[in-house]
Amino acid sequence: MADQHLFVFVTVAEMENFSRAAEQLHMTQPAVSQYIRMLEQTVGARLLDRSNKYVRLTKAGEIVYHHAKEIIGLYTRMQNLVDDLSNKASGSLAIGASYTFGEYVLPHIIAELKRQYPDIHPMITIGNTKEIADKVSGRLLDVGIVEGEVRLPQLRQEPIADDAMFIITSPRSRWAVESQVTVHDLQSETWIVREAGSGTREAADNLFAAIPMVPLHLLEFGSTQLIKEAVEAGLGISLLSKWTVRKELALRSLCIVNVQGTPYTRKFSLIRQETPFYTKAMELFCELTVKHMAALDRRASQGGALAESDR
């Protein structure tokens, strides 16, 4: 195992409590305290502020915590690569995904991964595209699936599928019954968008820039689910991936606006560190993801254009 002092320190920092950390580590509390004291002596700084109610990282502790996570992750990947020489796919795999992919597509891929490779243990993190890219870049995640463009030179980006995005409205809106609308017609509408750093927000900004158009009213929400609820309530319109609104379209609680130039198409991409070494678990996950998206694309092609019942 990677340096035990770092592992104990990370556990205490994340649990914010010595007793809970000791229980998690199957150690006594005095033993945990001794590990922390020895680490503080080694680095020459106090790493934790302690009180009866909480344990908090000091400024020095934040630095050590960030690098300790990276060191432990590197050690784990090294051990997994060595274990892979036995040709058995196993071990932990830290997967990150942006909200659209992570909440609406990834669960199906993980289910298939567990069926085919039960000894691989995925750990899932969901965030916006920037957050996931930063964590993959910082080696806190092994692999990520994101929307849009990632501009970090240390990452390898591999497009794996197109994502069709439509302008969505409430079925009670006048736009739900219009046969043909231009985006300029919608300029005065309230546009509900995701936060900066989100791939969905980047797509909306790119659409506005391409027209060009500046929406007169903009609301920013940090959750796609909140956006769907707001649009359904008649608060405004939004540009969303069809993956996120399939159920609502089927139930007719949301409608697609027939806007010229839509759907807007972006890419889903796998992102990984640029390195010649990948664990077998990561390679198998990436292969499975590519195959899954190709199968979905074939089914969509065989099904033809978007069904009129969806519009």
Salt bridges, closest charged atoms under 4 A:
ASP3 OD1 - HIS5 ND1 3.23
GLU14 OE2 - LYS69 NZ 3.01
GLU16 OE1 - ARG56 NH1 3.38
GLU40 OE1 - ARG50 NH2 3.47
GLU70 OE2 - ARG139 NE 3.98
GLU112 OE1 - ARG115 NH2 2.63
ASP119 OD2 - LYS88 NZ 3.43
ASP134 OD2 - LYS130 NZ 2.84
ASP142 OD1 - ARG77 NH1 2.44
GLU147 OE1 - ARG266 NH1 3.11
GLU158 OE1 - ARG272 NH2 2.81
ASP162 OD1 - LYS267 NZ 2.56
ASP163 OD2 - ARG266 NE 2.75
GLU195 OE1 - ARG194 NE 2.86
GLU202 OE2 - ARG151 NH1 3.71
ASP205 OD1 - ARG201 NE 3.28
GLU220 OE1 - ARG201 NH1 2.83
GLU248 OE2 - LYS228 NZ 2.96
ASP310 OD2 - LYS242 NZ 2.89
